[in-house]
Amino acid sequence: MVVSSDIELEEQFRIVDLNKDGFIDAEELKKVMKNLGMKHSDEEISLMMQYADINGSGKIEEEDFMQVMSEYLDSENEETLDVRDLFDFFDSDKDGFISQQELQFAIKEVLQDSISAEEIETMMRLACGKARKSKDAMISFRDFQLLLEDVGFTA
């Protein structure tokens, strides 16, 4: 889910603030993140809580939540742009997918070395196996993101 406004963040805050006290705890923060399509470990949620919990109460006020989430989403958007730039480098025909030929060409450009068709086929099988496999063995942007996450790539 892409958050396009503070109104959406406010709505998410209110959805998980079940007792309507104007605060959310770590479990509620985890629900917000899940609702926004982001999966985080308990450790990551704990770090976010420490950063956002200004007074050390173990809860985040709505105002602090809005500020922290805006900063967080800005950094996520920057990361997505970096991944998009990388994807666009591979997607030379700009059709929104990376084909075997495009992958082979991009790898040759980067490595300045030839790579066999068999090696490219293996890479495509691995890429499509790690991400959702497209019917025509093409890698979509979302597949590319999933693949990079799986191999631990951080922009």
N, CA, C and O atoms as a GROMACS GRO file, in nm:
protein
  620
    1MET      N    1   0.085  -0.118   0.000
    1MET     CA    2   0.000   0.000   0.000
    1MET      C    3   0.089   0.124   0.000
    1MET      O    4   0.181   0.134   0.081
    2VAL      N    5   0.062   0.215  -0.087
    2VAL     CA    6   0.135   0.340  -0.092
    2VAL      C    7   0.053   0.443  -0.017
    2VAL      O    8  -0.065   0.463  -0.048
    3VAL      N    9   0.114   0.509   0.079
    3VAL     CA   10   0.044   0.610   0.156
    3VAL      C   11   0.066   0.743   0.086
    3VAL      O   12   0.180   0.787   0.068
    4SER      N   13  -0.042   0.807   0.048
    4SER     CA   14  -0.029   0.929  -0.029
    4SER      C   15  -0.060   1.054   0.051
    4SER      O   16  -0.043   1.165   0.000
    5SER      N   17  -0.105   1.040   0.176
    5SER     CA   18  -0.137   1.160   0.250
    5SER      C   19  -0.134   1.135   0.400
    5SER      O   20  -0.138   1.022   0.447
    6ASP      N   21  -0.127   1.246   0.473
    6ASP     CA   22  -0.134   1.238   0.618
    6ASP      C   23  -0.269   1.185   0.663
    6ASP      O   24  -0.279   1.123   0.769
    7ILE      N   25  -0.372   1.209   0.583
    7ILE     CA   26  -0.506   1.162   0.618
    7ILE      C   27  -0.507   1.010   0.628
    7ILE      O   28  -0.569   0.954   0.718
    8GLU      N   29  -0.439   0.943   0.535
    8GLU     CA   30  -0.431   0.797   0.540
    8GLU      C   31  -0.357   0.750   0.664
    8GLU      O   32  -0.396   0.650   0.725
    9LEU      N   33  -0.252   0.820   0.703
    9LEU     CA   34  -0.180   0.784   0.825
    9LEU      C   35  -0.268   0.805   0.948
    9LEU      O   36  -0.271   0.720   1.037
   10GLU      N   37  -0.340   0.916   0.952
   10GLU     CA   38  -0.432   0.942   1.064
   10GLU      C   39  -0.537   0.832   1.073
   10GLU      O   40  -0.570   0.785   1.182
   11GLU      N   41  -0.588   0.792   0.958
   11GLU     CA   42  -0.690   0.686   0.954
   11GLU      C   43  -0.633   0.555   1.008
   11GLU      O   44  -0.698   0.486   1.086
   12GLN      N   45  -0.511   0.521   0.967
   12GLN     CA   46  -0.447   0.399   1.016
   12GLN      C   47  -0.427   0.406   1.168
   12GLN      O   48  -0.448   0.308   1.239
   13PHE      N   49  -0.386   0.522   1.216
   13PHE     CA   50  -0.366   0.540   1.361
   13PHE      C   51  -0.498   0.514   1.433
   13PHE      O   52  -0.501   0.440   1.532
   14ARG      N   53  -0.604   0.574   1.385
   14ARG     CA   54  -0.735   0.560   1.451
   14ARG      C   55  -0.789   0.418   1.443
   14ARG      O   56  -0.857   0.372   1.535
   15ILE      N   57  -0.759   0.348   1.336
   15ILE     CA   58  -0.806   0.210   1.321
   15ILE      C   59  -0.745   0.121   1.429
   15ILE      O   60  -0.814   0.038   1.488
   16VAL      N   61  -0.616   0.139   1.456
   16VAL     CA   62  -0.550   0.050   1.553
   16VAL      C   63  -0.556   0.102   1.696
   16VAL      O   64  -0.528   0.027   1.790
   17ASP      N   65  -0.592   0.228   1.716
   17ASP     CA   66  -0.609   0.282   1.850
   17ASP      C   67  -0.747   0.242   1.901
   17ASP      O   68  -0.839   0.324   1.908
   18LEU      N   69  -0.761   0.114   1.934
   18LEU     CA   70  -0.891   0.057   1.966
   18LEU      C   71  -0.959   0.122   2.087
   18LEU      O   72  -1.081   0.140   2.088
   19ASN      N   73  -0.880   0.157   2.189
   19ASN     CA   74  -0.943   0.216   2.308
   19ASN      C   75  -0.958   0.369   2.295
   19ASN      O   76  -1.004   0.435   2.388
   20LYS      N   77  -0.918   0.422   2.182
   20LYS     CA   78  -0.935   0.565   2.148
   20LYS      C   79  -0.876   0.659   2.253
   20LYS      O   80  -0.932   0.764   2.283
   21ASP      N   81  -0.759   0.619   2.307
   21ASP     CA   82  -0.693   0.704   2.406
   21ASP      C   83  -0.592   0.800   2.343
   21ASP      O   84  -0.529   0.879   2.414
   22GLY      N   85  -0.574   0.792   2.210
   22GLY     CA   86  -0.481   0.882   2.142
   22GLY      C   87  -0.338   0.832   2.141
   22GLY      O   88  -0.246   0.906   2.104
   23PHE      N   89  -0.317   0.707   2.181
   23PHE     CA   90  -0.184   0.646   2.187
   23PHE      C   91  -0.189   0.508   2.122
   23PHE      O   92  -0.294   0.443   2.120
   24ILE      N   93  -0.075   0.464   2.069
   24ILE     CA   94  -0.063   0.326   2.024
   24ILE      C   95   0.062   0.265   2.086
   24ILE      O   96   0.161   0.334   2.110
   25ASP      N   97   0.055   0.134   2.110
   25ASP     CA   98   0.170   0.062   2.165
   25ASP      C   99   0.238  -0.015   2.053
   25ASP      O  100   0.203  -0.001   1.936
   26ALA      N  101   0.336  -0.097   2.089
   26ALA     CA  102   0.416  -0.169   1.988
   26ALA      C  103   0.330  -0.262   1.904
   26ALA      O  104   0.347  -0.269   1.782
   27GLU      N  105   0.237  -0.334   1.967
   27GLU     CA  106   0.152  -0.426   1.891
   27GLU      C  107   0.064  -0.350   1.793
   27GLU      O  108   0.042  -0.395   1.680
   28GLU      N  109   0.014  -0.236   1.835
   28GLU     CA  110  -0.069  -0.156   1.747
   28GLU      C  111   0.015  -0.096   1.633
   28GLU      O  112  -0.032  -0.086   1.520
   29LEU      N  113   0.138  -0.057   1.663
   29LEU     CA  114   0.228  -0.007   1.559
   29LEU      C  115   0.254  -0.116   1.456
   29LEU      O  116   0.256  -0.090   1.335
   30LYS      N  117   0.273  -0.237   1.502
   30LYS     CA  118   0.295  -0.351   1.412
   30LYS      C  119   0.174  -0.370   1.319
   30LYS      O  120   0.190  -0.400   1.201
   31LYS      N  121   0.054  -0.352   1.374
   31LYS     CA  122  -0.068  -0.364   1.293
   31LYS      C  123  -0.074  -0.254   1.186
   31LYS      O  124  -0.110  -0.279   1.071
   32VAL      N  125  -0.037  -0.131   1.226
   32VAL     CA  126  -0.035  -0.021   1.129
   32VAL      C  127   0.060  -0.055   1.015
   32VAL      O  128   0.025  -0.042   0.898
   33MET      N  129   0.180  -0.100   1.050
   33MET     CA  130   0.279  -0.132   0.948
   33MET      C  131   0.226  -0.243   0.856
   33MET      O  132   0.244  -0.237   0.735
   34LYS      N  133   0.162  -0.342   0.914
   34LYS     CA  134   0.106  -0.451   0.834
   34LYS      C  135  -0.004  -0.398   0.742
   34LYS      O  136  -0.011  -0.434   0.625
   35ASN      N  137  -0.091  -0.311   0.796
   35ASN     CA  138  -0.197  -0.252   0.716
   35ASN      C  139  -0.142  -0.169   0.599
   35ASN      O  140  -0.206  -0.157   0.495
   36LEU      N  141  -0.023  -0.113   0.619
   36LEU     CA  142   0.041  -0.034   0.514
   36LEU      C  143   0.122  -0.122   0.418
   36LEU      O  144   0.187  -0.071   0.326
   37GLY      N  145   0.118  -0.254   0.439
   37GLY     CA  146   0.187  -0.346   0.351
   37GLY      C  147   0.333  -0.364   0.382
   37GLY      O  148   0.410  -0.406   0.296
   38MET      N  149   0.374  -0.332   0.504
   38MET     CA  150   0.515  -0.341   0.543
   38MET      C  151   0.530  -0.443   0.655
   38MET      O  152   0.462  -0.436   0.757
   39LYS      N  153   0.621  -0.536   0.635
   39LYS     CA  154   0.648  -0.637   0.738
   39LYS      C  155   0.776  -0.601   0.810
   39LYS      O  156   0.879  -0.574   0.748
   40HIS      N  157   0.768  -0.601   0.942
   40HIS     CA  158   0.885  -0.570   1.023
   40HIS      C  159   0.895  -0.669   1.137
   40HIS      O  160   0.795  -0.716   1.190
   41SER      N  161   1.018  -0.699   1.174
   41SER     CA  162   1.041  -0.788   1.287
   41SER      C  163   1.006  -0.716   1.416
   41SER      O  164   0.992  -0.594   1.419
   42ASP      N  165   0.991  -0.792   1.523
   42ASP     CA  166   0.965  -0.734   1.654
   42ASP      C  167   1.077  -0.639   1.693
   42ASP      O  168   1.053  -0.536   1.756
   43GLU      N  169   1.200  -0.674   1.656
   43GLU     CA  170   1.315  -0.589   1.688
   43GLU      C  171   1.304  -0.454   1.616
   43GLU      O  172   1.330  -0.350   1.676
   44GLU      N  173   1.265  -0.456   1.489
   44GLU     CA  174   1.249  -0.332   1.414
   44GLU      C  175   1.137  -0.247   1.473
   44GLU      O  176   1.150  -0.125   1.483
   45ILE      N  177   1.028  -0.311   1.511
   45ILE     CA  178   0.916  -0.239   1.573
   45ILE      C  179   0.962  -0.177   1.705
   45ILE      O  180   0.928  -0.063   1.736
   46SER      N  181   1.040  -0.252   1.781
   46SER     CA  182   1.092  -0.202   1.908
   46SER      C  183   1.179  -0.078   1.887
   46SER      O  184   1.170   0.019   1.962
   47LEU      N  185   1.264  -0.082   1.785
   47LEU     CA  186   1.349   0.033   1.755
   47LEU      C  187   1.265   0.155   1.713
   47LEU      O  188   1.295   0.268   1.751
   48MET      N  189   1.161   0.130   1.634
   48MET     CA  190   1.073   0.238   1.594
   48MET      C  191   1.003   0.298   1.715
   48MET      O  192   0.986   0.419   1.725
   49MET      N  193   0.962   0.211   1.808
   49MET     CA  194   0.896   0.258   1.931
   49MET      C  195   0.992   0.344   2.012
   49MET      O  196   0.954   0.451   2.060
   50GLN      N  197   1.115   0.298   2.027
   50GLN     CA  198   1.214   0.375   2.103
   50GLN      C  199   1.234   0.513   2.042
   50GLN      O  200   1.246   0.613   2.114
   51TYR      N  201   1.239   0.518   1.912
   51TYR     CA  202   1.261   0.645   1.842
   51TYR      C  203   1.140   0.738   1.858
   51TYR      O  204   1.156   0.858   1.878
   52ALA      N  205   1.020   0.681   1.848
   52ALA     CA  206   0.898   0.763   1.847
   52ALA      C  207   0.842   0.793   1.986
   52ALA      O  208   0.771   0.892   2.004
   53ASP      N  209   0.873   0.709   2.083
   53ASP     CA  210   0.819   0.725   2.218
   53ASP      C  211   0.902   0.830   2.293
   53ASP      O  212   0.995   0.798   2.367
   54ILE      N  213   0.866   0.955   2.272
   54ILE     CA  214   0.943   1.068   2.323
   54ILE      C  215   0.954   1.067   2.475
   54ILE      O  216   1.061   1.094   2.529
   55ASN      N  217   0.844   1.037   2.545
   55ASN     CA  218   0.844   1.046   2.691
   55ASN      C  219   0.872   0.914   2.762
   55ASN      O  220   0.869   0.908   2.885
   56GLY      N  221   0.897   0.807   2.686
   56GLY     CA  222   0.932   0.678   2.748
   56GLY      C  223   0.815   0.605   2.810
   56GLY      O  224   0.836   0.522   2.898
   57SER      N  225   0.695   0.635   2.768
   57SER     CA  226   0.575   0.573   2.827
   57SER      C  227   0.544   0.435   2.770
   57SER      O  228   0.460   0.362   2.824
   58GLY      N  229   0.613   0.398   2.661
   58GLY     CA  230   0.580   0.271   2.595
   58GLY      C  231   0.469   0.285   2.494
   58GLY      O  232   0.424   0.187   2.434
   59LYS      N  233   0.425   0.409   2.474
   59LYS     CA  234   0.319   0.438   2.378
   59LYS      C  235   0.359   0.559   2.293
   59LYS      O  236   0.441   0.641   2.333
   60ILE      N  237   0.298   0.567   2.175
   60ILE     CA  238   0.326   0.678   2.083
   60ILE      C  239   0.200   0.762   2.069
   60ILE      O  240   0.091   0.710   2.041
   61GLU      N  241   0.215   0.891   2.089
   61GLU     CA  242   0.104   0.983   2.066
   61GLU      C  243   0.082   0.999   1.916
   61GLU      O  244   0.173   0.975   1.837
   62GLU      N  245  -0.038   1.039   1.877
   62GLU     CA  246  -0.071   1.052   1.735
   62GLU      C  247   0.023   1.150   1.665
   62GLU      O  248   0.068   1.123   1.554
   63GLU      N  249   0.052   1.263   1.728
   63GLU     CA  250   0.138   1.363   1.666
   63GLU      C  251   0.278   1.307   1.639
   63GLU      O  252   0.335   1.328   1.532
   64ASP      N  253   0.334   1.235   1.738
   64ASP     CA  254   0.466   1.175   1.722
   64ASP      C  255   0.462   1.065   1.614
   64ASP      O  256   0.555   1.050   1.535
   65PHE      N  257   0.353   0.990   1.613
   65PHE     CA  258   0.334   0.886   1.512
   65PHE      C  259   0.338   0.947   1.372
   65PHE      O  260   0.405   0.895   1.283
   66MET      N  261   0.265   1.056   1.354
   66MET     CA  262   0.258   1.120   1.223
   66MET      C  263   0.396   1.167   1.178
   66MET      O  264   0.433   1.149   1.062
   67GLN      N  265   0.472   1.225   1.270
   67GLN     CA  266   0.605   1.274   1.234
   67GLN      C  267   0.699   1.159   1.198
   67GLN      O  268   0.768   1.164   1.096
   68VAL      N  269   0.701   1.057   1.282
   68VAL     CA  270   0.791   0.943   1.259
   68VAL      C  271   0.754   0.870   1.131
   68VAL      O  272   0.841   0.834   1.052
   69MET      N  273   0.624   0.847   1.111
   69MET     CA  274   0.582   0.774   0.991
   69MET      C  275   0.611   0.854   0.864
   69MET      O  276   0.647   0.797   0.762
   70SER      N  277   0.594   0.985   0.870
   70SER     CA  278   0.626   1.067   0.753
   70SER      C  279   0.774   1.056   0.718
   70SER      O  280   0.810   1.042   0.601
   71GLU      N  281   0.860   1.061   0.820
   71GLU     CA  282   1.004   1.046   0.798
   71GLU      C  283   1.035   0.906   0.743
   71GLU      O  284   1.113   0.891   0.649
   72TYR      N  285   0.974   0.806   0.803
   72TYR     CA  286   0.998   0.667   0.762
   72TYR      C  287   0.954   0.645   0.617
   72TYR      O  288   1.027   0.587   0.538
   73LEU      N  289   0.834   0.692   0.585
   73LEU     CA  290   0.783   0.672   0.449
   73LEU      C  291   0.863   0.749   0.347
   73LEU      O  292   0.880   0.703   0.234
   74ASP      N  293   0.914   0.866   0.384
   74ASP     CA  294   1.002   0.940   0.294
   74ASP      C  295   1.127   0.858   0.262
   74ASP      O  296   1.170   0.852   0.147
   75SER      N  297   1.185   0.795   0.364
   75SER     CA  298   1.305   0.713   0.342
   75SER      C  299   1.271   0.589   0.260
   75SER      O  300   1.351   0.547   0.176
   76GLU      N  301   1.153   0.529   0.283
   76GLU     CA  302   1.109   0.413   0.204
   76GLU      C  303   1.091   0.453   0.059
   76GLU      O  304   1.129   0.378  -0.031
   77ASN      N  305   1.032   0.570   0.035
   77ASN     CA  306   1.012   0.616  -0.103
   77ASN      C  307   1.145   0.638  -0.174
   77ASN      O  308   1.158   0.606  -0.292
   78GLU      N  309   1.244   0.693  -0.102
   78GLU     CA  310   1.376   0.711  -0.161
   78GLU      C  311   1.438   0.577  -0.199
   78GLU      O  312   1.499   0.564  -0.305
   79GLU      N  313   1.421   0.477  -0.111
   79GLU     CA  314   1.474   0.344  -0.139
   79GLU      C  315   1.406   0.285  -0.261
   79GLU      O  316   1.472   0.225  -0.347
   80THR      N  317   1.273   0.300  -0.270
   80THR     CA  318   1.200   0.248  -0.385
   80THR      C  319   1.247   0.315  -0.513
   80THR      O  320   1.257   0.250  -0.617
   81LEU      N  321   1.277   0.445  -0.507
   81LEU     CA  322   1.328   0.513  -0.625
   81LEU      C  323   1.462   0.456  -0.668
   81LEU      O  324   1.487   0.440  -0.787
   82ASP      N  325   1.550   0.425  -0.571
   82ASP     CA  326   1.679   0.365  -0.604
   82ASP      C  327   1.660   0.229  -0.670
   82ASP      O  328   1.728   0.197  -0.768
   83VAL      N  329   1.567   0.150  -0.618
   83VAL     CA  330   1.538   0.018  -0.677
   83VAL      C  331   1.478   0.037  -0.815
   83VAL      O  332   1.509  -0.038  -0.907
   84ARG      N  333   1.393   0.137  -0.830
   84ARG     CA  334   1.333   0.166  -0.961
   84ARG      C  335   1.440   0.202  -1.062
   84ARG      O  336   1.436   0.156  -1.176
   85ASP      N  337   1.537   0.284  -1.022
   85ASP     CA  338   1.647   0.320  -1.112
   85ASP      C  339   1.725   0.196  -1.156
   85ASP      O  340   1.760   0.182  -1.273
   86LEU      N  341   1.751   0.106  -1.062
   86LEU     CA  342   1.822  -0.017  -1.094
   86LEU      C  343   1.739  -0.104  -1.189
   86LEU      O  344   1.791  -0.158  -1.286
   87PHE      N  345   1.608  -0.116  -1.159
   87PHE     CA  346   1.520  -0.193  -1.246
   87PHE      C  347   1.520  -0.133  -1.387
   87PHE      O  348   1.529  -0.206  -1.486
   88ASP      N  349   1.509  -0.001  -1.394
   88ASP     CA  350   1.506   0.066  -1.525
   88ASP      C  351   1.634   0.043  -1.604
   88ASP      O  352   1.631   0.038  -1.727
   89PHE      N  353   1.747   0.029  -1.535
   89PHE     CA  354   1.873  -0.001  -1.603
   89PHE      C  355   1.863  -0.136  -1.674
   89PHE      O  356   1.908  -0.151  -1.788
   90PHE      N  357   1.805  -0.235  -1.606
   90PHE     CA  358   1.790  -0.368  -1.666
   90PHE      C  359   1.682  -0.369  -1.774
   90PHE      O  360   1.696  -0.437  -1.876
   91ASP      N  361   1.574  -0.294  -1.753
   91ASP     CA  362   1.460  -0.292  -1.844
   91ASP      C  363   1.487  -0.194  -1.959
   91ASP      O  364   1.429  -0.085  -1.963
   92SER      N  365   1.575  -0.232  -2.050
   92SER     CA  366   1.620  -0.140  -2.155
   92SER      C  367   1.512  -0.099  -2.253
   92SER      O  368   1.518   0.011  -2.308
   93ASP      N  369   1.412  -0.185  -2.277
   93ASP     CA  370   1.307  -0.146  -2.371
   93ASP      C  371   1.190  -0.075  -2.302
   93ASP      O  372   1.092  -0.037  -2.366
   94LYS      N  373   1.201  -0.058  -2.170
   94LYS     CA  374   1.105   0.018  -2.089
   94LYS      C  375   0.962  -0.034  -2.101
   94LYS      O  376   0.866   0.044  -2.102
   95ASP      N  377   0.948  -0.167  -2.109
   95ASP     CA  378   0.814  -0.225  -2.116
   95ASP      C  379   0.762  -0.268  -1.979
   95ASP      O  380   0.652  -0.323  -1.968
   96GLY      N  381   0.841  -0.244  -1.875
   96GLY     CA  382   0.798  -0.278  -1.739
   96GLY      C  383   0.837  -0.417  -1.696
   96GLY      O  384   0.796  -0.463  -1.589
   97PHE      N  385   0.916  -0.487  -1.777
   97PHE     CA  386   0.961  -0.622  -1.746
   97PHE      C  387   1.106  -0.640  -1.786
   97PHE      O  388   1.155  -0.572  -1.878
   98ILE      N  389   1.175  -0.730  -1.718
   98ILE     CA  390   1.312  -0.764  -1.755
   98ILE      C  391   1.309  -0.901  -1.821
   98ILE      O  392   1.268  -1.000  -1.762
   99SER      N  393   1.354  -0.904  -1.946
   99SER     CA  394   1.359  -1.029  -2.021
   99SER      C  395   1.497  -1.093  -2.005
   99SER      O  396   1.588  -1.034  -1.948
  100GLN      N  397   1.510  -1.215  -2.056
  100GLN     CA  398   1.640  -1.282  -2.054
  100GLN      C  399   1.744  -1.202  -2.131
  100GLN      O  400   1.858  -1.187  -2.086
  101GLN      N  401   1.705  -1.149  -2.246
  101GLN     CA  402   1.798  -1.072  -2.328
  101GLN      C  403   1.843  -0.946  -2.255
  101GLN      O  404   1.961  -0.910  -2.259
  102GLU      N  405   1.749  -0.879  -2.191
  102GLU     CA  406   1.784  -0.757  -2.118
  102GLU      C  407   1.877  -0.787  -2.001
  102GLU      O  408   1.972  -0.713  -1.974
  103LEU      N  409   1.848  -0.896  -1.932
  103LEU     CA  410   1.934  -0.936  -1.820
  103LEU      C  411   2.075  -0.965  -1.870
  103LEU      O  412   2.172  -0.921  -1.809
  104GLN      N  413   2.086  -1.038  -1.978
  104GLN     CA  414   2.217  -1.072  -2.034
  104GLN      C  415   2.292  -0.946  -2.076
  104GLN      O  416   2.412  -0.932  -2.048
  105PHE      N  417   2.224  -0.855  -2.143
  105PHE     CA  418   2.288  -0.732  -2.189
  105PHE      C  419   2.336  -0.649  -2.069
  105PHE      O  420   2.449  -0.600  -2.070
  106ALA      N  421   2.251  -0.633  -1.968
  106ALA     CA  422   2.286  -0.550  -1.852
  106ALA      C  423   2.404  -0.610  -1.775
  106ALA      O  424   2.492  -0.537  -1.730
  107ILE      N  425   2.406  -0.740  -1.762
  107ILE     CA  426   2.517  -0.805  -1.690
  107ILE      C  427   2.647  -0.786  -1.768
  107ILE      O  428   2.751  -0.760  -1.708
  108LYS      N  429   2.641  -0.798  -1.899
  108LYS     CA  430   2.761  -0.774  -1.980
  108LYS      C  431   2.810  -0.631  -1.964
  108LYS      O  432   2.930  -0.606  -1.957
  109GLU      N  433   2.716  -0.535  -1.959
  109GLU     CA  434   2.752  -0.394  -1.942
  109GLU      C  435   2.822  -0.372  -1.808
  109GLU      O  436   2.923  -0.303  -1.801
  110VAL      N  437   2.767  -0.431  -1.703
  110VAL     CA  438   2.820  -0.409  -1.568
  110VAL      C  439   2.952  -0.484  -1.547
  110VAL      O  440   3.049  -0.427  -1.498
  111LEU      N  441   2.954  -0.610  -1.586
  111LEU     CA  442   3.072  -0.694  -1.559
  111LEU      C  443   3.180  -0.683  -1.666
  111LEU      O  444   3.293  -0.726  -1.646
  112GLN      N  445   3.143  -0.624  -1.779
  112GLN     CA  446   3.237  -0.616  -1.891
  112GLN      C  447   3.292  -0.754  -1.926
  112GLN      O  448   3.410  -0.770  -1.958
  113ASP      N  449   3.205  -0.852  -1.918
  113ASP     CA  450   3.246  -0.989  -1.943
  113ASP      C  451   3.131  -1.060  -2.013
  113ASP      O  452   3.014  -1.024  -1.996
  114SER      N  453   3.165  -1.159  -2.091
  114SER     CA  454   3.059  -1.234  -2.157
  114SER      C  455   3.001  -1.335  -2.059
  114SER      O  456   3.070  -1.385  -1.969
  115ILE      N  457   2.876  -1.364  -2.079
  115ILE     CA  458   2.807  -1.459  -1.994
  115ILE      C  459   2.725  -1.548  -2.087
  115ILE      O  460   2.663  -1.500  -2.182
  116SER      N  461   2.726  -1.675  -2.059
  116SER     CA  462   2.660  -1.769  -2.150
  116SER      C  463   2.508  -1.762  -2.137
  116SER      O  464   2.453  -1.720  -2.035
  117ALA      N  465   2.442  -1.805  -2.242
  117ALA     CA  466   2.296  -1.811  -2.242
  117ALA      C  467   2.247  -1.905  -2.132
  117ALA      O  468   2.144  -1.880  -2.069
  118GLU      N  469   2.323  -2.012  -2.108
  118GLU     CA  470   2.286  -2.108  -2.002
  118GLU      C  471   2.292  -2.042  -1.864
  118GLU      O  472   2.205  -2.065  -1.780
  119GLU      N  473   2.394  -1.959  -1.842
  119GLU     CA  474   2.405  -1.888  -1.713
  119GLU      C  475   2.290  -1.789  -1.696
  119GLU      O  476   2.237  -1.774  -1.586
  120ILE      N  477   2.253  -1.724  -1.803
  120ILE     CA  478   2.139  -1.630  -1.797
  120ILE      C  479   2.010  -1.706  -1.769
  120ILE      O  480   1.929  -1.661  -1.688
  121GLU      N  481   1.991  -1.820  -1.835
  121GLU     CA  482   1.871  -1.901  -1.810
  121GLU      C  483   1.864  -1.944  -1.664
  121GLU      O  484   1.757  -1.943  -1.604
  122THR      N  485   1.977  -1.981  -1.607
  122THR     CA  486   1.982  -2.019  -1.466
  122THR      C  487   1.945  -1.901  -1.377
  122THR      O  488   1.868  -1.916  -1.282
  123MET      N  489   1.999  -1.784  -1.409
  123MET     CA  490   1.965  -1.664  -1.331
  123MET      C  491   1.816  -1.633  -1.340
  123MET      O  492   1.754  -1.598  -1.240
  124MET      N  493   1.758  -1.646  -1.459
  124MET     CA  494   1.615  -1.618  -1.476
  124MET      C  495   1.532  -1.718  -1.397
  124MET      O  496   1.434  -1.681  -1.333
  125ARG      N  497   1.572  -1.846  -1.401
  125ARG     CA  498   1.499  -1.947  -1.323
  125ARG      C  499   1.504  -1.914  -1.175
  125ARG      O  500   1.404  -1.922  -1.104
  126LEU      N  501   1.623  -1.877  -1.128
  126LEU     CA  502   1.638  -1.841  -0.987
  126LEU      C  503   1.555  -1.717  -0.953
  126LEU      O  504   1.487  -1.712  -0.851
  127ALA      N  505   1.562  -1.617  -1.040
  127ALA     CA  506   1.487  -1.493  -1.016
  127ALA      C  507   1.338  -1.520  -1.013
  127ALA      O  508   1.266  -1.472  -0.925
  128CYS      N  509   1.291  -1.597  -1.108
  128CYS     CA  510   1.148  -1.627  -1.113
  128CYS      C  511   1.106  -1.723  -1.002
  128CYS      O  512   0.990  -1.723  -0.961
  129GLY      N  513   1.200  -1.803  -0.955
  129GLY     CA  514   1.169  -1.894  -0.844
  129GLY      C  515   1.166  -1.820  -0.712
  129GLY      O  516   1.086  -1.855  -0.625
  130LYS      N  517   1.251  -1.720  -0.694
  130LYS     CA  518   1.256  -1.643  -0.569
  130LYS      C  519   1.139  -1.547  -0.561
  130LYS      O  520   1.081  -1.527  -0.454
  131ALA      N  521   1.105  -1.488  -0.674
  131ALA     CA  522   0.993  -1.394  -0.678
  131ALA      C  523   0.873  -1.469  -0.737
  131ALA      O  524   0.880  -1.590  -0.760
  132ARG      N  525   0.766  -1.398  -0.759
  132ARG     CA  526   0.651  -1.460  -0.825
  132ARG      C  527   0.689  -1.484  -0.970
  132ARG      O  528   0.742  -1.395  -1.036
  133LYS      N  529   0.663  -1.602  -1.019
  133LYS     CA  530   0.702  -1.632  -1.156
  133LYS      C  531   0.599  -1.578  -1.254
  133LYS      O  532   0.481  -1.612  -1.247
  134SER      N  533   0.644  -1.496  -1.343
  134SER     CA  534   0.558  -1.447  -1.449
  134SER      C  535   0.542  -1.559  -1.551
  134SER      O  536   0.632  -1.640  -1.570
  135LYS      N  537   0.427  -1.564  -1.615
  135LYS     CA  538   0.397  -1.670  -1.710
  135LYS      C  539   0.497  -1.676  -1.824
  135LYS      O  540   0.529  -1.784  -1.874
  136ASP      N  541   0.545  -1.560  -1.867
  136ASP     CA  542   0.634  -1.555  -1.982
  136ASP      C  543   0.780  -1.539  -1.944
  136ASP      O  544   0.861  -1.491  -2.024
  137ALA      N  545   0.815  -1.578  -1.822
  137ALA     CA  546   0.954  -1.572  -1.772
  137ALA      C  547   1.012  -1.432  -1.780
  137ALA      O  548   1.130  -1.414  -1.809
  138MET      N  549   0.928  -1.334  -1.755
  138MET     CA  550   0.971  -1.195  -1.749
  138MET      C  551   0.962  -1.152  -1.603
  138MET      O  552   0.875  -1.198  -1.529
  139ILE      N  553   1.052  -1.066  -1.562
  139ILE     CA  554   1.055  -1.021  -1.424
  139ILE      C  555   0.991  -0.883  -1.416
  139ILE      O  556   1.037  -0.788  -1.480
  140SER      N  557   0.883  -0.872  -1.338
  140SER     CA  558   0.817  -0.743  -1.318
  140SER      C  559   0.892  -0.662  -1.213
  140SER      O  560   0.983  -0.714  -1.148
  141PHE      N  561   0.853  -0.536  -1.196
  141PHE     CA  562   0.918  -0.453  -1.096
  141PHE      C  563   0.898  -0.513  -0.956
  141PHE      O  564   0.991  -0.517  -0.876
  142ARG      N  565   0.775  -0.559  -0.928
  142ARG     CA  566   0.748  -0.617  -0.795
  142ARG      C  567   0.830  -0.744  -0.775
  142ARG      O  568   0.884  -0.766  -0.667
  143ASP      N  569   0.841  -0.828  -0.878
  143ASP     CA  570   0.925  -0.948  -0.870
  143ASP      C  571   1.069  -0.908  -0.840
  143ASP      O  572   1.137  -0.971  -0.759
  144PHE      N  573   1.115  -0.804  -0.906
  144PHE     CA  574   1.252  -0.754  -0.890
  144PHE      C  575   1.274  -0.707  -0.746
  144PHE      O  576   1.376  -0.738  -0.685
  145GLN      N  577   1.176  -0.633  -0.691
  145GLN     CA  578   1.185  -0.588  -0.551
  145GLN      C  579   1.195  -0.708  -0.457
  145GLN      O  580   1.279  -0.711  -0.367
  146LEU      N  581   1.109  -0.807  -0.478
  146LEU     CA  582   1.108  -0.927  -0.393
  146LEU      C  583   1.241  -1.001  -0.402
  146LEU      O  584   1.293  -1.050  -0.301
  147LEU      N  585   1.294  -1.010  -0.522
  147LEU     CA  586   1.422  -1.077  -0.541
  147LEU      C  587   1.532  -1.004  -0.466
  147LEU      O  588   1.613  -1.066  -0.396
  148LEU      N  589   1.536  -0.872  -0.479
  148LEU     CA  590   1.639  -0.795  -0.409
  148LEU      C  591   1.626  -0.807  -0.258
  148LEU      O  592   1.727  -0.818  -0.187
  149GLU      N  593   1.503  -0.805  -0.207
  149GLU     CA  594   1.481  -0.824  -0.064
  149GLU      C  595   1.533  -0.962  -0.020
  149GLU      O  596   1.596  -0.975   0.085
  150ASP      N  597   1.504  -1.062  -0.102
  150ASP     CA  598   1.543  -1.199  -0.068
  150ASP      C  599   1.694  -1.217  -0.059
  150ASP      O  600   1.744  -1.294   0.022
  151VAL      N  601   1.766  -1.145  -0.143
  151VAL     CA  602   1.912  -1.157  -0.141
  151VAL      C  603   1.977  -1.053  -0.050
  151VAL      O  604   2.099  -1.044  -0.044
  152GLY      N  605   1.894  -0.975   0.020
  152GLY     CA  606   1.947  -0.881   0.119
  152GLY      C  607   1.996  -0.751   0.063
  152GLY      O  608   2.073  -0.681   0.129
  153PHE      N  609   1.953  -0.716  -0.059
  153PHE     CA  610   1.995  -0.589  -0.119
  153PHE      C  611   1.927  -0.474  -0.047
  153PHE      O  612   1.806  -0.477  -0.025
  154THR      N  613   2.004  -0.373  -0.011
  154THR     CA  614   1.949  -0.249   0.045
  154THR      C  615   2.002  -0.134  -0.036
  154THR      O  616   2.121  -0.124  -0.066
  155ALA      N  617   1.910  -0.046  -0.072
  155ALA     CA  618   1.949   0.069  -0.156
  155ALA      C  619   2.018   0.175  -0.073
  155ALA      O  620   2.058   0.278  -0.126
   0.00000   0.00000   0.00000
